[in-house]
Amino acid sequence: MTPLRQAMTQAMRQHGFSPKTQQSYLYVVTDLARYYRRSPDQLAVGDLQTYFNHLVQERSLAPASCRLYLHGIRFLYLQVLHWAEFDVNLVLPKRPQRIPELLTRQEVGRILEAIKNPKHHALLAVTYGCGLRVSEAVALQVKNIDGERQLLHVQQGKGGKDRMVPLTGVLLDVLRAYWCLGRPMLWLFPSERLVGQHLTVTTAQRVYRHAKRRSGVKKCGGIHGLRHAYATHQLEHGVPLNELQKFLGHSELRTTERYLHWLPGLSSENRSPADLLAGLGGA
């Protein structure tokens, strides 16, 4: 490991970055060094300007990817190399304003009903029923389920934050029934191939993709659509936006507000979280 890479890794750990963020930032800095065939500490502002123009104009990276490169490289120069400022003019392509296709509760029910494997059924059920990111769902531990208080403890979600999410009655019954079959000890969804590890994100995505195909649901999108559906269906039920923000683990309210585009004219009624799995055929 080079001294610069080691210094950047240490700085990211001090800032509390998640392992995934650390990996992404190291990747973009490595890509920058590979482009110039020089260490980043030997580059000037003009070099960085040329590189970002290359990302946008020649490589045609998506806006989200360009922003990742910007954040990673900015962190290197400001927090590790201690530049006084990061004076680089980055003109990003305009972010497309698209509204993803939303799954209805009936479609979620059909997807869950199409799964015969109890572990896979419980995995998708908790992903939807608690609005989890797929990385959070696969990494759940048995101890994260508080049946007495009907809460799910999500540990070290995005941004390295913990949160508590309500566990509704039907979902709790689904998880208990699944646990009674295999009685997992540590990971709620242990891997069948990797001893001592949990299911991978790739496996969860494949499970969802196969279930959706068998269910006949044609809408575009991957497993993250279950999280979108959770958020929108809770808003439809009347859960306040600030409460939903906590359940989803969003740092800023405006991130949660994006779900309002599916619900024009919505007015909150201060209701408790809905038992979204109740009444679904797959639950």
TORVEXLO-114054 format. One line per field, with one value per residue: x, y, z of N, C-alpha, C in turn; residue in three letters. Coordinates in steps of 0.1 Angstrom, whole numbers, plus 5000, padded with zeros to 4 digits. Layout:
nu = c(X / ...);
nv = c(Y / ...);
nw = c(Z / ...);
cau = c(X / ...);
cav = c(Y / ...);
caw = c(Z / ...);
cu = c(X / ...);
cv = c(Y / ...);
cw = c(Z / ...);
drenti = c(ALA / ...);
//
This chain:
nu = c(5008 / 5006 / 5021 / 5003 / 4979 / 4974 / 4973 / 4950 / 4931 / 4932 / 4923 / 4896 / 4885 / 4887 / 4868 / 4846 / 4836 / 4817 / 4827 / 4821 / 4820 / 4846 / 4859 / 4849 / 4859 / 4886 / 4889 / 4882 / 4903 / 4925 / 4919 / 4922 / 4950 / 4959 / 4951 / 4968 / 4992 / 5007 / 5014 / 4987 / 4994 / 5012 / 4999 / 4983 / 4959 / 4950 / 4954 / 4935 / 4911 / 4912 / 4909 / 4883 / 4868 / 4873 / 4860 / 4833 / 4829 / 4843 / 4843 / 4817 / 4803 / 4777 / 4756 / 4755 / 4778 / 4798 / 4796 / 4803 / 4831 / 4839 / 4834 / 4851 / 4877 / 4879 / 4878 / 4903 / 4922 / 4915 / 4913 / 4933 / 4957 / 4956 / 4950 / 4944 / 4921 / 4897 / 4897 / 4882 / 4864 / 4836 / 4815 / 4787 / 4767 / 4732 / 4710 / 4689 / 4654 / 4634 / 4606 / 4604 / 4590 / 4563 / 4557 / 4526 / 4507 / 4494 / 4510 / 4534 / 4525 / 4521 / 4547 / 4560 / 4544 / 4553 / 4576 / 4590 / 4610 / 4616 / 4636 / 4643 / 4618 / 4613 / 4634 / 4628 / 4604 / 4610 / 4626 / 4608 / 4587 / 4600 / 4612 / 4639 / 4673 / 4690 / 4715 / 4713 / 4694 / 4704 / 4724 / 4713 / 4711 / 4702 / 4698 / 4690 / 4663 / 4637 / 4613 / 4596 / 4592 / 4585 / 4603 / 4629 / 4663 / 4684 / 4716 / 4744 / 4737 / 4734 / 4759 / 4769 / 4751 / 4729 / 4695 / 4661 / 4634 / 4599 / 4584 / 4559 / 4530 / 4523 / 4546 / 4564 / 4555 / 4560 / 4588 / 4594 / 4583 / 4600 / 4624 / 4620 / 4622 / 4649 / 4664 / 4686 / 4717 / 4736 / 4737 / 4707 / 4700 / 4718 / 4746 / 4746 / 4768 / 4791 / 4807 / 4799 / 4792 / 4769 / 4740 / 4748 / 4746 / 4743 / 4731 / 4706 / 4695 / 4693 / 4674 / 4651 / 4648 / 4642 / 4619 / 4601 / 4599 / 4587 / 4563 / 4550 / 4550 / 4557 / 4570 / 4597 / 4629 / 4649 / 4655 / 4655 / 4632 / 4613 / 4619 / 4612 / 4585 / 4576 / 4581 / 4564 / 4539 / 4536 / 4534 / 4510 / 4493 / 4493 / 4515 / 4536 / 4559 / 4584 / 4586 / 4587 / 4612 / 4629 / 4625 / 4635 / 4661 / 4672 / 4694 / 4686 / 4656 / 4647 / 4654 / 4636 / 4613 / 4612 / 4596 / 4571 / 4564 / 4549 / 4525 / 4506 / 4492 / 4490 / 4481 / 4492 / 4480 / 4490 / 4493 / 4500 / 4527 / 4519 / 4507 / 4521 / 4523 / 4501 / 4473 / 4484 / 4489 / 4513 / 4523);
nv = c(4988 / 5022 / 5052 / 5074 / 5062 / 5049 / 5070 / 5083 / 5063 / 5061 / 5087 / 5086 / 5067 / 5081 / 5100 / 5085 / 5071 / 5046 / 5012 / 5007 / 5033 / 5041 / 5022 / 5030 / 5057 / 5053 / 5039 / 5058 / 5076 / 5060 / 5056 / 5081 / 5084 / 5064 / 5074 / 5096 / 5084 / 5091 / 5100 / 5112 / 5134 / 5148 / 5163 / 5192 / 5219 / 5224 / 5200 / 5184 / 5197 / 5191 / 5163 / 5159 / 5170 / 5151 / 5129 / 5136 / 5144 / 5126 / 5100 / 5099 / 5096 / 5088 / 5112 / 5107 / 5091 / 5109 / 5127 / 5111 / 5107 / 5134 / 5139 / 5120 / 5127 / 5154 / 5150 / 5138 / 5159 / 5180 / 5170 / 5151 / 5158 / 5184 / 5208 / 5243 / 5251 / 5238 / 5244 / 5237 / 5237 / 5221 / 5210 / 5193 / 5168 / 5174 / 5162 / 5135 / 5138 / 5115 / 5096 / 5067 / 5034 / 5026 / 5000 / 4984 / 4975 / 4951 / 4940 / 4937 / 4917 / 4896 / 4891 / 4883 / 4860 / 4844 / 4832 / 4803 / 4793 / 4795 / 4811 / 4830 / 4841 / 4853 / 4872 / 4890 / 4898 / 4912 / 4932 / 4947 / 4951 / 4966 / 4986 / 4984 / 4990 / 4969 / 4960 / 4963 / 4945 / 4919 / 4918 / 4916 / 4905 / 4879 / 4888 / 4914 / 4916 / 4926 / 4912 / 4916 / 4944 / 4949 / 4959 / 4965 / 4965 / 4983 / 4980 / 5001 / 5014 / 5031 / 5056 / 5049 / 5048 / 5038 / 5027 / 5024 / 5004 / 5001 / 4969 / 4952 / 4932 / 4910 / 4908 / 4901 / 4876 / 4862 / 4863 / 4849 / 4823 / 4816 / 4815 / 4794 / 4772 / 4769 / 4779 / 4799 / 4811 / 4834 / 4853 / 4864 / 4857 / 4835 / 4826 / 4799 / 4789 / 4803 / 4798 / 4810 / 4835 / 4860 / 4861 / 4874 / 4906 / 4904 / 4879 / 4884 / 4902 / 4887 / 4868 / 4884 / 4893 / 4869 / 4862 / 4882 / 4879 / 4854 / 4861 / 4876 / 4903 / 4932 / 4957 / 4980 / 4979 / 4971 / 4952 / 4974 / 4986 / 4977 / 4991 / 5017 / 5012 / 5006 / 5031 / 5049 / 5036 / 5038 / 5066 / 5070 / 5058 / 5077 / 5082 / 5105 / 5127 / 5133 / 5112 / 5090 / 5096 / 5090 / 5062 / 5053 / 5061 / 5084 / 5112 / 5138 / 5156 / 5164 / 5143 / 5123 / 5135 / 5132 / 5110 / 5120 / 5126 / 5106 / 5109 / 5132 / 5161 / 5150 / 5147 / 5146 / 5125 / 5119 / 5092 / 5059 / 5036 / 5016 / 4982 / 4968 / 4942 / 4929 / 4912 / 4908 / 4885 / 4870 / 4869);
nw = c(5000 / 4991 / 5006 / 5002 / 4996 / 5020 / 5038 / 5029 / 5033 / 5061 / 5068 / 5058 / 5074 / 5099 / 5094 / 5095 / 5073 / 5054 / 5047 / 5020 / 5008 / 5012 / 4996 / 4971 / 4968 / 4969 / 4945 / 4925 / 4928 / 4922 / 4896 / 4886 / 4889 / 4872 / 4848 / 4843 / 4848 / 4869 / 4903 / 4923 / 4939 / 4925 / 4906 / 4891 / 4894 / 4867 / 4855 / 4868 / 4860 / 4833 / 4834 / 4846 / 4826 / 4806 / 4818 / 4816 / 4788 / 4771 / 4782 / 4789 / 4814 / 4837 / 4854 / 4882 / 4886 / 4879 / 4899 / 4921 / 4914 / 4917 / 4944 / 4957 / 4947 / 4955 / 4983 / 4986 / 4979 / 4996 / 5023 / 5026 / 5012 / 5018 / 5004 / 5001 / 4989 / 4966 / 4936 / 4911 / 4881 / 4875 / 4852 / 4852 / 4835 / 4830 / 4854 / 4847 / 4849 / 4859 / 4866 / 4884 / 4877 / 4898 / 4921 / 4928 / 4957 / 4952 / 4932 / 4945 / 4963 / 4945 / 4936 / 4960 / 4964 / 4944 / 4953 / 4965 / 4982 / 5016 / 5029 / 5010 / 5005 / 5030 / 5031 / 5009 / 5019 / 5043 / 5033 / 5018 / 5038 / 5057 / 5044 / 5035 / 5024 / 5000 / 5008 / 5035 / 5042 / 5036 / 5054 / 5079 / 5113 / 5135 / 5161 / 5157 / 5155 / 5174 / 5189 / 5211 / 5214 / 5189 / 5168 / 5144 / 5143 / 5125 / 5117 / 5112 / 5086 / 5055 / 5053 / 5078 / 5099 / 5126 / 5130 / 5140 / 5130 / 5126 / 5132 / 5119 / 5127 / 5109 / 5093 / 5113 / 5121 / 5097 / 5097 / 5121 / 5115 / 5094 / 5108 / 5125 / 5109 / 5099 / 5120 / 5121 / 5135 / 5137 / 5114 / 5099 / 5073 / 5063 / 5042 / 5018 / 5006 / 5014 / 5042 / 5074 / 5065 / 5053 / 5030 / 4997 / 4982 / 4954 / 4952 / 4964 / 4947 / 4924 / 4933 / 4936 / 4909 / 4896 / 4909 / 4903 / 4875 / 4874 / 4886 / 4867 / 4867 / 4850 / 4852 / 4851 / 4868 / 4897 / 4928 / 4946 / 4941 / 4959 / 4982 / 4974 / 4970 / 4996 / 5009 / 4995 / 4998 / 5026 / 5028 / 5015 / 5033 / 5052 / 5069 / 5085 / 5069 / 5081 / 5099 / 5082 / 5071 / 5092 / 5093 / 5069 / 5070 / 5060 / 5057 / 5051 / 5048 / 5023 / 5006 / 5012 / 5004 / 4977 / 4972 / 4971 / 4945 / 4934 / 4946 / 4942 / 4958 / 4983 / 5017 / 5050 / 5076 / 5101 / 5108 / 5122 / 5112 / 5084 / 5083 / 5059 / 5048 / 5055 / 5042 / 5017 / 4991 / 4990 / 5015);
cau = c(5000 / 5014 / 5018 / 4992 / 4967 / 4973 / 4969 / 4936 / 4923 / 4931 / 4914 / 4882 / 4881 / 4885 / 4855 / 4835 / 4830 / 4815 / 4836 / 4817 / 4824 / 4861 / 4863 / 4846 / 4868 / 4900 / 4888 / 4883 / 4916 / 4933 / 4916 / 4929 / 4965 / 4961 / 4949 / 4980 / 5004 / 5015 / 5007 / 4978 / 5000 / 5020 / 4990 / 4979 / 4945 / 4947 / 4953 / 4922 / 4901 / 4912 / 4904 / 4869 / 4862 / 4874 / 4850 / 4820 / 4828 / 4848 / 4838 / 4802 / 4798 / 4764 / 4758 / 4758 / 4792 / 4806 / 4795 / 4812 / 4844 / 4841 / 4835 / 4863 / 4889 / 4878 / 4882 / 4918 / 4929 / 4912 / 4914 / 4945 / 4968 / 4954 / 4949 / 4936 / 4908 / 4896 / 4892 / 4880 / 4850 / 4831 / 4801 / 4781 / 4755 / 4720 / 4705 / 4676 / 4642 / 4625 / 4598 / 4605 / 4577 / 4560 / 4550 / 4514 / 4507 / 4490 / 4522 / 4543 / 4520 / 4524 / 4562 / 4562 / 4537 / 4560 / 4588 / 4587 / 4620 / 4613 / 4646 / 4642 / 4605 / 4615 / 4643 / 4621 / 4593 / 4615 / 4630 / 4596 / 4580 / 4607 / 4618 / 4654 / 4682 / 4693 / 4727 / 4709 / 4685 / 4712 / 4733 / 4706 / 4714 / 4690 / 4696 / 4684 / 4648 / 4632 / 4599 / 4588 / 4589 / 4582 / 4613 / 4640 / 4675 / 4693 / 4730 / 4754 / 4731 / 4742 / 4764 / 4773 / 4741 / 4719 / 4682 / 4651 / 4622 / 4588 / 4582 / 4545 / 4526 / 4523 / 4560 / 4571 / 4550 / 4568 / 4602 / 4594 / 4580 / 4612 / 4635 / 4617 / 4626 / 4663 / 4671 / 4699 / 4723 / 4741 / 4730 / 4693 / 4700 / 4732 / 4749 / 4747 / 4780 / 4802 / 4805 / 4800 / 4788 / 4754 / 4738 / 4754 / 4737 / 4740 / 4721 / 4693 / 4690 / 4689 / 4661 / 4641 / 4646 / 4635 / 4605 / 4594 / 4597 / 4577 / 4550 / 4544 / 4551 / 4565 / 4575 / 4612 / 4635 / 4654 / 4650 / 4653 / 4618 / 4606 / 4620 / 4604 / 4571 / 4574 / 4580 / 4552 / 4527 / 4534 / 4529 / 4496 / 4486 / 4493 / 4526 / 4542 / 4571 / 4595 / 4587 / 4592 / 4626 / 4637 / 4624 / 4643 / 4675 / 4676 / 4700 / 4679 / 4642 / 4644 / 4656 / 4623 / 4603 / 4611 / 4585 / 4558 / 4560 / 4539 / 4513 / 4503 / 4481 / 4489 / 4480 / 4494 / 4470 / 4496 / 4490 / 4511 / 4531 / 4509 / 4512 / 4520 / 4522 / 4487 / 4464 / 4491 / 4488 / 4525 / 4527);
cav = c(5000 / 5034 / 5061 / 5082 / 5054 / 5046 / 5083 / 5085 / 5053 / 5066 / 5099 / 5082 / 5060 / 5091 / 5107 / 5076 / 5066 / 5032 / 5005 / 5009 / 5046 / 5040 / 5015 / 5038 / 5068 / 5048 / 5035 / 5070 / 5082 / 5051 / 5058 / 5094 / 5082 / 5056 / 5082 / 5104 / 5076 / 5098 / 5100 / 5124 / 5145 / 5155 / 5170 / 5206 / 5222 / 5223 / 5185 / 5179 / 5202 / 5183 / 5150 / 5159 / 5172 / 5138 / 5120 / 5141 / 5145 / 5115 / 5087 / 5101 / 5090 / 5093 / 5123 / 5101 / 5086 / 5121 / 5132 / 5102 / 5111 / 5147 / 5138 / 5113 / 5134 / 5165 / 5146 / 5136 / 5171 / 5189 / 5163 / 5143 / 5166 / 5197 / 5220 / 5254 / 5251 / 5229 / 5253 / 5230 / 5240 / 5208 / 5211 / 5180 / 5167 / 5176 / 5150 / 5132 / 5138 / 5104 / 5090 / 5052 / 5028 / 5022 / 4987 / 4985 / 4965 / 4939 / 4935 / 4932 / 4905 / 4886 / 4888 / 4875 / 4847 / 4836 / 4826 / 4791 / 4792 / 4803 / 4821 / 4841 / 4848 / 4862 / 4882 / 4900 / 4904 / 4922 / 4943 / 4956 / 4955 / 4976 / 4996 / 4983 / 4988 / 4955 / 4957 / 4962 / 4933 / 4907 / 4918 / 4915 / 4895 / 4874 / 4897 / 4927 / 4915 / 4928 / 4908 / 4921 / 4958 / 4949 / 4968 / 4960 / 4973 / 4983 / 4985 / 5006 / 5015 / 5040 / 5067 / 5044 / 5052 / 5029 / 5032 / 5014 / 5005 / 4992 / 4955 / 4949 / 4919 / 4900 / 4906 / 4894 / 4862 / 4857 / 4861 / 4838 / 4811 / 4812 / 4812 / 4781 / 4762 / 4767 / 4784 / 4806 / 4816 / 4847 / 4860 / 4860 / 4851 / 4830 / 4820 / 4784 / 4786 / 4809 / 4795 / 4821 / 4847 / 4862 / 4862 / 4885 / 4915 / 4898 / 4868 / 4890 / 4909 / 4876 / 4862 / 4894 / 4893 / 4856 / 4862 / 4892 / 4873 / 4843 / 4867 / 4883 / 4918 / 4937 / 4970 / 4980 / 4982 / 4959 / 4950 / 4987 / 4990 / 4973 / 5002 / 5027 / 5009 / 5008 / 5046 / 5055 / 5030 / 5044 / 5079 / 5068 / 5055 / 5089 / 5084 / 5118 / 5127 / 5133 / 5099 / 5082 / 5099 / 5082 / 5048 / 5051 / 5064 / 5095 / 5123 / 5150 / 5155 / 5165 / 5130 / 5116 / 5143 / 5127 / 5101 / 5127 / 5127 / 5096 / 5112 / 5147 / 5165 / 5142 / 5154 / 5136 / 5124 / 5115 / 5078 / 5050 / 5029 / 5006 / 4968 / 4966 / 4928 / 4923 / 4911 / 4904 / 4870 / 4863 / 4870);
caw = c(5000 / 4990 / 5017 / 5000 / 4998 / 5034 / 5044 / 5025 / 5040 / 5075 / 5068 / 5056 / 5087 / 5109 / 5091 / 5097 / 5060 / 5054 / 5038 / 5005 / 5004 / 5012 / 4984 / 4959 / 4968 / 4965 / 4931 / 4916 / 4929 / 4915 / 4882 / 4882 / 4888 / 4861 / 4836 / 4841 / 4851 / 4880 / 4916 / 4923 / 4946 / 4915 / 4897 / 4894 / 4891 / 4853 / 4852 / 4873 / 4851 / 4820 / 4838 / 4847 / 4812 / 4800 / 4823 / 4811 / 4774 / 4764 / 4788 / 4790 / 4826 / 4842 / 4864 / 4896 / 4886 / 4879 / 4913 / 4929 / 4912 / 4922 / 4959 / 4961 / 4944 / 4963 / 4996 / 4986 / 4979 / 5007 / 5036 / 5027 / 5007 / 5025 / 4996 / 5007 / 4982 / 4954 / 4926 / 4898 / 4876 / 4869 / 4846 / 4851 / 4827 / 4837 / 4860 / 4841 / 4859 / 4855 / 4877 / 4882 / 4878 / 4912 / 4923 / 4936 / 4967 / 4946 / 4925 / 4956 / 4967 / 4934 / 4936 / 4972 / 4963 / 4935 / 4959 / 4973 / 4992 / 5028 / 5032 / 5000 / 5008 / 5042 / 5027 / 5002 / 5028 / 5052 / 5024 / 5015 / 5050 / 5065 / 5035 / 5036 / 5012 / 4999 / 5016 / 5049 / 5044 / 5036 / 5066 / 5092 / 5123 / 5143 / 5173 / 5153 / 5156 / 5188 / 5188 / 5222 / 5211 / 5174 / 5162 / 5137 / 5145 / 5113 / 5121 / 5102 / 5073 / 5046 / 5061 / 5090 / 5109 / 5130 / 5131 / 5144 / 5121 / 5132 / 5127 / 5120 / 5131 / 5098 / 5090 / 5125 / 5119 / 5086 / 5101 / 5131 / 5108 / 5087 / 5117 / 5131 / 5099 / 5099 / 5132 / 5119 / 5147 / 5137 / 5103 / 5097 / 5060 / 5061 / 5029 / 5018 / 5000 / 5021 / 5056 / 5083 / 5058 / 5049 / 5015 / 4991 / 4975 / 4941 / 4954 / 4967 / 4934 / 4915 / 4939 / 4932 / 4895 / 4892 / 4915 / 4895 / 4862 / 4876 / 4890 / 4856 / 4868 / 4838 / 4854 / 4851 / 4881 / 4905 / 4942 / 4952 / 4939 / 4971 / 4991 / 4968 / 4972 / 5010 / 5012 / 4989 / 5004 / 5039 / 5027 / 5011 / 5045 / 5061 / 5078 / 5083 / 5061 / 5090 / 5105 / 5072 / 5069 / 5102 / 5090 / 5057 / 5073 / 5052 / 5064 / 5048 / 5045 / 5009 / 5000 / 5014 / 4997 / 4963 / 4970 / 4969 / 4931 / 4931 / 4954 / 4942 / 4966 / 4995 / 5030 / 5060 / 5086 / 5113 / 5112 / 5125 / 5101 / 5080 / 5082 / 5044 / 5043 / 5058 / 5031 / 5005 / 4989 / 4992 / 5029);
cu = c(5009 / 5011 / 5006 / 4979 / 4964 / 4968 / 4954 / 4927 / 4921 / 4922 / 4899 / 4877 / 4878 / 4872 / 4843 / 4828 / 4828 / 4825 / 4834 / 4822 / 4839 / 4865 / 4861 / 4855 / 4882 / 4900 / 4889 / 4896 / 4926 / 4931 / 4922 / 4944 / 4968 / 4960 / 4962 / 4993 / 5013 / 5007 / 4999 / 4984 / 5010 / 5012 / 4987 / 4964 / 4941 / 4946 / 4939 / 4910 / 4900 / 4906 / 4889 / 4862 / 4863 / 4863 / 4836 / 4819 / 4832 / 4843 / 4823 / 4796 / 4785 / 4766 / 4761 / 4773 / 4801 / 4807 / 4804 / 4826 / 4848 / 4843 / 4848 / 4876 / 4890 / 4883 / 4898 / 4925 / 4927 / 4916 / 4927 / 4958 / 4967 / 4956 / 4941 / 4922 / 4908 / 4889 / 4891 / 4865 / 4845 / 4817 / 4796 / 4769 / 4743 / 4714 / 4691 / 4665 / 4632 / 4618 / 4598 / 4591 / 4575 / 4553 / 4538 / 4515 / 4503 / 4502 / 4532 / 4539 / 4522 / 4538 / 4565 / 4556 / 4545 / 4572 / 4584 / 4598 / 4618 / 4623 / 4644 / 4629 / 4607 / 4624 / 4636 / 4609 / 4598 / 4621 / 4619 / 4589 / 4586 / 4614 / 4633 / 4661 / 4687 / 4705 / 4724 / 4702 / 4694 / 4721 / 4726 / 4711 / 4702 / 4687 / 4690 / 4669 / 4644 / 4617 / 4590 / 4583 / 4585 / 4590 / 4624 / 4652 / 4683 / 4706 / 4738 / 4748 / 4740 / 4746 / 4768 / 4764 / 4732 / 4705 / 4672 / 4639 / 4611 / 4586 / 4567 / 4542 / 4528 / 4538 / 4567 / 4567 / 4558 / 4582 / 4603 / 4592 / 4593 / 4623 / 4633 / 4621 / 4641 / 4671 / 4685 / 4704 / 4727 / 4734 / 4716 / 4692 / 4714 / 4734 / 4750 / 4760 / 4792 / 4800 / 4808 / 4797 / 4773 / 4753 / 4744 / 4743 / 4733 / 4730 / 4707 / 4687 / 4686 / 4676 / 4650 / 4638 / 4639 / 4621 / 4596 / 4590 / 4586 / 4563 / 4543 / 4544 / 4561 / 4572 / 4591 / 4617 / 4639 / 4648 / 4648 / 4639 / 4609 / 4607 / 4612 / 4589 / 4568 / 4572 / 4567 / 4539 / 4525 / 4529 / 4514 / 4487 / 4485 / 4504 / 4533 / 4556 / 4584 / 4597 / 4592 / 4607 / 4634 / 4636 / 4633 / 4658 / 4680 / 4682 / 4692 / 4665 / 4639 / 4646 / 4643 / 4612 / 4602 / 4600 / 4572 / 4554 / 4550 / 4525 / 4510 / 4491 / 4479 / 4489 / 4482 / 4484 / 4476 / 4493 / 4502 / 4515 / 4521 / 4516 / 4510 / 4518 / 4508 / 4479 / 4471 / 4491 / 4501 / 4530 / 4520);
cv = c(5013 / 5043 / 5070 / 5075 / 5051 / 5058 / 5085 / 5075 / 5057 / 5078 / 5096 / 5075 / 5070 / 5099 / 5098 / 5071 / 5051 / 5025 / 5006 / 5022 / 5047 / 5033 / 5023 / 5050 / 5064 / 5044 / 5047 / 5076 / 5073 / 5053 / 5071 / 5092 / 5074 / 5064 / 5090 / 5097 / 5084 / 5098 / 5113 / 5136 / 5153 / 5163 / 5184 / 5207 / 5220 / 5208 / 5180 / 5184 / 5194 / 5169 / 5149 / 5162 / 5159 / 5129 / 5123 / 5139 / 5133 / 5101 / 5088 / 5094 / 5096 / 5103 / 5118 / 5097 / 5098 / 5127 / 5124 / 5105 / 5124 / 5146 / 5131 / 5120 / 5147 / 5162 / 5144 / 5149 / 5180 / 5183 / 5156 / 5152 / 5181 / 5209 / 5231 / 5255 / 5241 / 5236 / 5246 / 5233 / 5228 / 5211 / 5197 / 5180 / 5168 / 5163 / 5147 / 5132 / 5128 / 5099 / 5075 / 5047 / 5022 / 5009 / 4990 / 4974 / 4951 / 4932 / 4930 / 4918 / 4893 / 4882 / 4879 / 4861 / 4838 / 4829 / 4815 / 4788 / 4801 / 4814 / 4833 / 4848 / 4858 / 4874 / 4893 / 4906 / 4914 / 4934 / 4953 / 4960 / 4965 / 4987 / 4996 / 4985 / 4974 / 4951 / 4956 / 4949 / 4921 / 4906 / 4918 / 4903 / 4891 / 4883 / 4910 / 4927 / 4916 / 4925 / 4914 / 4936 / 4960 / 4960 / 4960 / 4970 / 4972 / 4989 / 4990 / 5007 / 5025 / 5052 / 5062 / 5047 / 5040 / 5035 / 5020 / 5016 / 4996 / 4979 / 4952 / 4935 / 4908 / 4897 / 4898 / 4879 / 4855 / 4853 / 4849 / 4824 / 4806 / 4808 / 4798 / 4769 / 4758 / 4771 / 4789 / 4812 / 4830 / 4856 / 4855 / 4853 / 4846 / 4824 / 4805 / 4780 / 4791 / 4807 / 4807 / 4834 / 4848 / 4862 / 4874 / 4894 / 4910 / 4887 / 4874 / 4896 / 4898 / 4869 / 4871 / 4893 / 4880 / 4856 / 4871 / 4886 / 4862 / 4849 / 4873 / 4898 / 4923 / 4950 / 4969 / 4983 / 4969 / 4959 / 4963 / 4992 / 4987 / 4984 / 5014 / 5025 / 5011 / 5023 / 5052 / 5049 / 5035 / 5058 / 5079 / 5065 / 5067 / 5090 / 5097 / 5117 / 5126 / 5119 / 5089 / 5084 / 5091 / 5067 / 5044 / 5053 / 5075 / 5106 / 5136 / 5148 / 5155 / 5152 / 5122 / 5122 / 5138 / 5117 / 5107 / 5128 / 5117 / 5099 / 5127 / 5150 / 5157 / 5151 / 5144 / 5137 / 5119 / 5101 / 5070 / 5042 / 5018 / 4992 / 4964 / 4952 / 4922 / 4924 / 4908 / 4889 / 4863 / 4863 / 4860);
cw = c(5000 / 5002 / 5015 / 5001 / 5013 / 5042 / 5041 / 5032 / 5055 / 5077 / 5067 / 5068 / 5098 / 5106 / 5092 / 5084 / 5061 / 5045 / 5023 / 5000 / 5003 / 4999 / 4971 / 4957 / 4964 / 4950 / 4922 / 4917 / 4922 / 4900 / 4877 / 4880 / 4876 / 4848 / 4833 / 4843 / 4860 / 4892 / 4917 / 4930 / 4937 / 4905 / 4901 / 4890 / 4877 / 4849 / 4857 / 4864 / 4838 / 4823 / 4839 / 4834 / 4804 / 4805 / 4817 / 4796 / 4766 / 4769 / 4790 / 4802 / 4830 / 4852 / 4878 / 4896 / 4886 / 4893 / 4923 / 4927 / 4918 / 4938 / 4964 / 4959 / 4953 / 4978 / 4997 / 4987 / 4991 / 5021 / 5037 / 5023 / 5012 / 5016 / 5003 / 5001 / 4970 / 4943 / 4912 / 4893 / 4869 / 4865 / 4844 / 4842 / 4835 / 4842 / 4854 / 4852 / 4854 / 4868 / 4875 / 4883 / 4892 / 4912 / 4932 / 4947 / 4962 / 4938 / 4934 / 4961 / 4957 / 4934 / 4948 / 4970 / 4953 / 4941 / 4968 / 4984 / 5004 / 5031 / 5022 / 5002 / 5019 / 5039 / 5019 / 5010 / 5037 / 5045 / 5022 / 5028 / 5059 / 5057 / 5035 / 5023 / 5012 / 5007 / 5030 / 5051 / 5045 / 5048 / 5079 / 5100 / 5131 / 5155 / 5170 / 5154 / 5171 / 5187 / 5199 / 5219 / 5197 / 5167 / 5155 / 5138 / 5132 / 5117 / 5110 / 5088 / 5065 / 5055 / 5075 / 5102 / 5113 / 5131 / 5135 / 5135 / 5127 / 5125 / 5129 / 5122 / 5121 / 5095 / 5101 / 5124 / 5108 / 5090 / 5112 / 5124 / 5100 / 5096 / 5123 / 5122 / 5100 / 5111 / 5130 / 5132 / 5147 / 5126 / 5101 / 5083 / 5057 / 5047 / 5029 / 5012 / 5008 / 5036 / 5065 / 5077 / 5056 / 5034 / 5009 / 4984 / 4961 / 4942 / 4956 / 4955 / 4925 / 4920 / 4934 / 4917 / 4890 / 4897 / 4906 / 4881 / 4864 / 4879 / 4878 / 4857 / 4858 / 4841 / 4856 / 4865 / 4888 / 4919 / 4949 / 4951 / 4951 / 4981 / 4987 / 4972 / 4987 / 5014 / 5007 / 4995 / 5018 / 5038 / 5023 / 5024 / 5055 / 5071 / 5075 / 5077 / 5070 / 5097 / 5095 / 5070 / 5079 / 5098 / 5079 / 5060 / 5064 / 5061 / 5063 / 5044 / 5030 / 5001 / 5001 / 5006 / 4983 / 4961 / 4968 / 4955 / 4927 / 4937 / 4954 / 4950 / 4979 / 5007 / 5041 / 5071 / 5100 / 5118 / 5115 / 5112 / 5097 / 5080 / 5067 / 5040 / 5046 / 5045 / 5017 / 5003 / 4992 / 5007 / 5038);
drenti = c(MET / THR / PRO / LEU / ARG / GLN / ALA / MET / THR / GLN / ALA / MET / ARG / GLN / HIS / GLY / PHE / SER / PRO / LYS / THR / GLN / GLN / SER / TYR / LEU / TYR / VAL / VAL / THR / ASP / LEU / ALA / ARG / TYR / TYR / ARG / ARG / SER / PRO / ASP / GLN / LEU / ALA / VAL / GLY / ASP / LEU / GLN / THR / TYR / PHE / ASN / HIS / LEU / VAL / GLN / GLU / ARG / SER / LEU / ALA / PRO / ALA / SER / CYS / ARG / LEU / TYR / LEU / HIS / GLY / ILE / ARG / PHE / LEU / TYR / LEU / GLN / VAL / LEU / HIS / TRP / ALA / GLU / PHE / ASP / VAL / ASN / LEU / VAL / LEU / PRO / LYS / ARG / PRO / GLN / ARG / ILE / PRO / GLU / LEU / LEU / THR / ARG / GLN / GLU / VAL / GLY / ARG / ILE / LEU / GLU / ALA / ILE / LYS / ASN / PRO / LYS / HIS / HIS / ALA / LEU / LEU / ALA / VAL / THR / TYR / GLY / CYS / GLY / LEU / ARG / VAL / SER / GLU / ALA / VAL / ALA / LEU / GLN / VAL / LYS / ASN / ILE / ASP / GLY / GLU / ARG / GLN / LEU / LEU / HIS / VAL / GLN / GLN / GLY / LYS / GLY / GLY / LYS / ASP / ARG / MET / VAL / PRO / LEU / THR / GLY / VAL / LEU / LEU / ASP / VAL / LEU / ARG / ALA / TYR / TRP / CYS / LEU / GLY / ARG / PRO / MET / LEU / TRP / LEU / PHE / PRO / SER / GLU / ARG / LEU / VAL / GLY / GLN / HIS / LEU / THR / VAL / THR / THR / ALA / GLN / ARG / VAL / TYR / ARG / HIS / ALA / LYS / ARG / ARG / SER / GLY / VAL / LYS / LYS / CYS / GLY / GLY / ILE / HIS / GLY / LEU / ARG / HIS / ALA / TYR / ALA / THR / HIS / GLN / LEU / GLU / HIS / GLY / VAL / PRO / LEU / ASN / GLU / LEU / GLN / LYS / PHE / LEU / GLY / HIS / SER / GLU / LEU / ARG / THR / THR / GLU / ARG / TYR / LEU / HIS / TRP / LEU / PRO / GLY / LEU / SER / SER / GLU / ASN / ARG / SER / PRO / ALA / ASP / LEU / LEU / ALA / GLY / LEU / GLY / GLY / ALA);
//
